[in-house]
Amino acid sequence: MTEPELPPNPPAESAAAATAAAEPTRCGFTAIIGAPNAGKSTLVNRLVGSKVAIVSPKVQTTRARVLGIALDGPAQIIWVDTPGIFQPRRRLERAMVATAWKGAEDADLQIHLVDATRGLDPDARRIMEGLARSRRKAILALNKIDDIRLERLLPLAAEMAESGAYSETFMISALTGDGVADLARRVASLMPTGPWLYPEDQMADMPMRLLAAEITREKLFLQLHDEVPYAVAVETETWEEHRDGSVRIGQVVYVMRASQKAIVLGKGGARIKAISTAARTEMAEMMGRRVHLLLFVKERPNWQDEPEAYAVQGMDWSPN
């Protein structure tokens, strides 16, 4: 069956249509790249005005490109939330990093989001050097400025600007919103002239089946510890629309070992019940209707080596 679209943006944003009618419309893709846990998903959700990307305190939460859509005057900006870029070791990690760089290369504009409290650490430096080699000027956005003193922030901004990788620098807090509106306005002005690619009230370009799986994966990340979350994949297997307007969603949580299955289930099934409740509640709020969610946990020892598992998560599989 056809899956429903995300609920529309708040009515206040519809005023952008009148503005767009008076000026030439703009539309383009802006990729946000950065090290794991730099705040990319938090920033995308802030820019869109609704949750379209999952967020977790753990690194490497985002695995695939997520497209959030927002309007700023006559401009429609498709924000591309990418996986964190770091030094990968395993196939899944290599696929995530490749996905991030591909999202950046395909975009009209790139924003390098840096956790200012961590400074120019090896991951941030690696990205900066990669951008400099590409000879495409990116925008530098120093995030979490509310957690760092000015005497540390300004030298960091100066050092990164000297690399030649950036056209300009913004200082923001994705969490509080400080400086985010200024960044959005600047990006809107840089989008190419052209028609909007999506309806005015659409907030994301992601199938609901995949978004529902991402919500469940977020709850797994929040509940689980150590290496277990990174060995987990979620797939939406069934989606049944009911006459009363509710939806019944069946999902499988794949783990790699029996010991991980026991951890995900919890004593007497308590943990998987808590995860299911949290995921179902968020899905219902997002879709504006009742959701019946059934979770099944299965062992799939080699899922990180199977091309199908990457396709389901929106990533390209590589034999290397």
C-alpha positions as CSV (number, residue, x, y, z in Angstrom):
1,M,0.0,0.0,0.0
2,T,1.0,3.6,-0.5
3,E,2.7,4.9,2.6
4,P,1.5,8.3,4.0
5,E,3.7,11.3,3.7
6,L,5.0,13.1,6.8
7,P,2.6,15.6,8.3
8,P,2.7,19.1,6.8
9,N,4.9,22.0,8.2
10,P,3.2,24.4,10.6
11,P,0.7,26.8,8.8
12,A,3.0,29.8,9.5
13,E,5.5,28.5,7.0
14,S,2.9,28.6,4.2
15,A,3.5,32.4,4.1
16,A,6.7,31.5,2.1
17,A,4.5,30.8,-0.9
18,A,3.5,34.4,-1.2
19,T,7.1,35.6,-0.9
20,A,8.1,33.0,-3.5
21,A,5.5,34.3,-5.9
22,A,7.0,37.8,-5.7
23,E,10.6,36.7,-6.3
24,P,12.4,34.1,-8.5
25,T,12.4,30.8,-6.7
26,R,15.6,29.1,-5.7
27,C,16.2,25.4,-4.9
28,G,19.2,23.4,-4.1
29,F,20.9,20.7,-2.0
30,T,23.1,21.6,1.0
31,A,25.1,18.8,2.6
32,I,26.1,19.0,6.2
33,I,29.3,17.0,6.8
34,G,31.3,16.6,9.9
35,A,32.9,14.2,12.4
36,P,30.7,11.8,14.4
37,N,28.6,13.6,17.1
38,A,29.3,17.1,15.7
39,G,25.6,17.8,15.9
40,K,24.6,17.3,12.2
41,S,21.2,15.6,12.9
42,T,20.4,18.1,15.6
43,L,21.1,20.9,13.2
44,V,19.0,19.4,10.4
45,N,16.1,19.0,12.7
46,R,16.4,22.6,13.8
47,L,16.6,23.9,10.3
48,V,13.6,21.9,9.1
49,G,11.6,22.7,12.2
50,S,10.7,19.1,12.9
51,K,12.4,15.8,13.6
52,V,13.5,14.1,10.4
53,A,16.8,12.7,11.5
54,I,17.4,10.5,14.5
55,V,19.6,11.8,17.3
56,S,21.7,10.0,20.0
57,P,24.6,10.9,22.3
58,K,26.5,8.0,20.7
59,V,28.8,8.5,17.8
60,Q,28.0,7.1,14.3
61,T,24.2,7.1,14.8
62,T,23.4,8.3,11.3
63,R,24.2,5.7,8.7
64,A,22.5,6.9,5.5
65,R,21.8,10.3,3.9
66,V,18.7,11.9,5.2
67,L,17.0,14.7,3.3
68,G,15.2,17.4,5.3
69,I,13.3,20.1,3.4
70,A,12.8,23.7,4.5
71,L,11.7,27.0,3.1
72,D,13.4,30.3,3.5
73,G,11.7,33.1,1.6
74,P,11.7,32.2,-2.1
75,A,14.3,29.4,-1.5
76,Q,13.6,25.7,-0.9
77,I,16.6,24.1,0.7
78,I,17.1,20.4,0.8
79,W,19.3,19.8,3.8
80,V,21.4,16.6,3.5
81,D,22.3,15.0,6.8
82,T,25.2,12.7,6.3
83,P,26.9,10.0,8.4
84,G,29.9,11.2,10.4
85,I,33.3,11.2,8.7
86,F,36.1,9.4,10.6
87,Q,38.8,6.9,9.9
88,P,36.8,3.7,9.1
89,R,38.0,0.2,9.9
90,R,35.0,-2.1,9.1
91,R,32.9,-2.4,5.9
92,L,29.9,-0.8,7.5
93,E,32.0,2.2,8.6
94,R,33.6,2.5,5.1
95,A,30.1,2.5,3.6
96,M,29.0,5.2,6.0
97,V,32.0,7.5,5.2
98,A,31.6,6.9,1.5
99,T,28.0,7.8,1.8
100,A,28.9,11.1,3.6
101,W,31.4,12.2,0.9
102,K,29.1,11.2,-1.9
103,G,26.4,13.4,-0.3
104,A,28.8,16.3,-0.1
105,E,30.0,15.9,-3.7
106,D,26.5,15.7,-5.1
107,A,25.3,18.8,-3.2
108,D,25.2,22.4,-4.5
109,L,26.7,23.6,-1.3
110,Q,28.7,22.1,1.6
111,I,28.7,23.0,5.3
112,H,31.4,21.6,7.5
113,L,30.0,21.4,11.0
114,V,32.6,21.3,13.7
115,D,32.1,20.7,17.4
116,A,34.0,23.7,18.7
117,T,34.5,22.2,22.1
118,R,36.6,19.4,20.5
119,G,38.5,21.8,18.3
120,L,40.5,20.8,15.3
121,D,40.8,17.1,16.2
122,P,42.0,14.4,13.8
123,D,38.5,13.9,12.3
124,A,37.8,17.6,11.8
125,R,41.3,18.1,10.3
126,R,40.8,15.2,7.9
127,I,37.6,16.7,6.6
128,M,39.1,20.1,6.3
129,E,42.0,18.8,4.3
130,G,39.6,16.8,2.1
131,L,37.6,19.9,1.4
132,A,40.7,21.9,0.6
133,R,41.8,19.3,-1.9
134,S,38.4,19.3,-3.6
135,R,38.9,23.1,-4.4
136,R,35.2,23.7,-3.6
137,K,34.7,26.3,-1.0
138,A,32.5,25.2,1.9
139,I,30.9,27.1,4.7
140,L,32.4,26.5,8.1
141,A,29.9,26.2,11.0
142,L,31.4,26.1,14.4
143,N,28.8,24.4,16.7
144,K,28.2,24.3,20.4
145,I,29.5,27.9,20.9
146,D,27.6,28.1,24.1
147,D,30.0,25.6,25.6
148,I,33.3,27.3,24.7
149,R,35.0,30.5,25.7
150,L,35.6,33.2,23.1
151,E,39.4,33.1,23.7
152,R,39.4,29.5,22.4
153,L,36.7,29.9,19.7
154,L,38.3,32.8,17.8
155,P,41.8,31.2,17.3
156,L,40.0,28.0,16.1
157,A,38.0,29.9,13.6
158,A,41.1,31.7,12.4
159,E,43.2,28.6,12.1
160,M,40.5,26.8,10.0
161,A,40.0,29.8,7.8
162,E,43.7,29.8,6.9
163,S,43.3,26.4,5.3
164,G,41.6,27.9,2.3
165,A,38.8,25.3,2.5
166,Y,36.1,27.8,3.5
167,S,34.3,30.8,2.0
168,E,33.0,32.0,5.3
169,T,32.4,31.1,8.9
170,F,29.3,30.9,11.1
171,M,29.2,30.4,14.8
172,I,26.1,28.5,16.0
173,S,24.4,26.3,18.5
174,A,22.3,23.7,16.9
175,L,20.8,22.8,20.3
176,T,19.6,26.3,21.3
177,G,19.3,27.8,17.8
178,D,21.8,30.6,18.2
179,G,23.1,31.7,14.8
180,V,21.1,29.1,12.9
181,A,18.7,31.5,11.3
182,D,21.6,33.6,9.9
183,L,23.2,30.4,8.5
184,A,19.9,29.4,6.9
185,R,19.4,32.8,5.3
186,R,22.9,32.8,3.9
187,V,22.4,29.3,2.4
188,A,19.1,30.3,0.9
189,S,20.8,33.2,-0.9
190,L,23.3,30.8,-2.4
191,M,20.9,28.3,-3.8
192,P,20.6,28.2,-7.6
193,T,17.6,29.8,-9.2
194,G,15.0,27.3,-10.2
195,P,11.7,25.7,-9.3
196,W,11.1,24.0,-6.0
197,L,11.5,20.2,-6.2
198,Y,9.0,19.3,-3.4
199,P,5.6,20.5,-2.3
200,E,5.6,23.4,0.1
201,D,4.4,21.3,3.0
202,Q,6.8,18.4,2.6
203,M,9.5,18.1,5.3
204,A,11.5,15.1,4.3
205,D,12.3,12.9,1.4
206,M,12.4,9.5,3.0
207,P,10.0,6.5,2.7
208,M,7.9,6.1,5.8
209,R,9.0,2.5,6.1
210,L,12.6,3.7,6.4
211,L,11.8,6.6,8.7
212,A,9.9,4.2,11.0
213,A,12.9,1.8,11.1
214,E,15.2,4.8,11.9
215,I,13.0,5.8,14.8
216,T,13.2,2.3,16.2
217,R,17.0,2.2,15.7
218,E,17.3,5.5,17.6
219,K,15.5,4.0,20.6
220,L,17.9,1.0,20.4
221,F,20.9,3.4,20.5
222,L,19.4,5.2,23.5
223,Q,18.8,2.0,25.4
224,L,21.8,-0.1,24.5
225,H,25.5,0.3,25.5
226,D,29.0,-0.5,24.4
227,E,29.3,-2.1,21.0
228,V,25.8,-3.6,20.8
229,P,24.0,-0.7,19.0
230,Y,26.5,-0.8,16.2
231,A,25.8,-4.5,15.6
232,V,22.1,-3.8,15.2
233,A,20.0,-3.2,12.1
234,V,16.3,-2.5,11.8
235,E,14.1,-3.4,8.8
236,T,10.4,-2.6,8.3
237,E,8.9,-5.8,6.9
238,T,5.2,-5.1,6.9
239,W,3.0,-2.1,6.8
240,E,-0.8,-2.6,7.0
241,E,-3.3,0.2,6.8
242,H,-6.5,-0.3,8.9
243,R,-10.0,1.0,8.2
244,D,-10.0,3.0,11.5
245,G,-7.0,5.0,10.2
246,S,-4.4,3.2,12.3
247,V,-1.4,1.4,10.9
248,R,0.2,-1.9,11.9
249,I,3.9,-2.0,11.5
250,G,6.1,-5.1,11.7
251,Q,9.8,-4.7,12.1
252,V,12.7,-7.0,12.5
253,V,15.7,-6.0,14.7
254,Y,18.8,-7.9,13.4
255,V,21.7,-8.7,15.7
256,M,24.9,-10.6,15.0
257,R,25.1,-12.9,18.0
258,A,22.9,-14.7,20.4
259,S,24.4,-12.8,23.3
260,Q,23.3,-9.5,21.6
261,K,19.8,-10.9,21.1
262,A,19.6,-11.5,24.9
263,I,20.7,-8.0,25.6
264,V,18.2,-6.4,23.2
265,L,15.3,-8.5,24.6
266,G,16.2,-7.8,28.2
267,K,15.1,-9.8,31.2
268,G,11.6,-11.2,30.5
269,G,11.5,-9.1,27.3
270,A,11.5,-5.8,29.4
271,R,14.0,-3.9,27.2
272,I,12.4,-4.7,23.8
273,K,9.0,-3.7,25.3
274,A,10.4,-0.4,26.4
275,I,12.0,0.2,23.0
276,S,8.8,-0.7,21.2
277,T,6.7,1.7,23.4
278,A,9.1,4.6,22.9
279,A,9.3,4.0,19.1
280,R,5.5,3.5,18.8
281,T,4.8,6.7,20.7
282,E,7.0,8.8,18.5
283,M,5.7,7.3,15.3
284,A,2.1,8.0,16.4
285,E,3.0,11.6,17.2
286,M,4.8,12.0,13.8
287,M,2.0,10.5,11.7
288,G,-0.9,11.8,13.8
289,R,-2.6,8.5,14.2
290,R,-2.6,5.2,16.2
291,V,0.3,2.9,15.5
292,H,0.5,-0.8,16.3
293,L,4.2,-1.8,16.4
294,L,5.5,-5.4,16.5
295,L,9.2,-5.9,17.0
296,F,11.0,-9.2,16.4
297,V,14.6,-9.8,17.2
298,K,16.5,-12.2,15.0
299,E,20.1,-13.3,14.6
300,R,21.8,-12.5,11.3
301,P,25.5,-13.0,11.9
302,N,26.8,-11.6,8.6
303,W,24.4,-8.8,7.9
304,Q,27.2,-6.3,7.7
305,D,28.6,-8.2,4.7
306,E,25.3,-8.5,2.8
307,P,24.5,-6.0,0.0
308,E,20.8,-6.3,0.8
309,A,21.2,-5.0,4.3
310,Y,23.0,-1.8,3.0
311,A,20.3,-1.2,0.4
312,V,17.5,-1.3,3.0
313,Q,19.4,1.3,5.0
314,G,19.9,3.6,2.0
315,M,23.7,2.9,1.6
316,D,25.8,1.6,-1.2
317,W,27.5,-1.8,-0.5
318,S,31.2,-2.1,-1.5
319,P,33.0,-5.4,-1.9
320,N,36.1,-3.9,-0.4
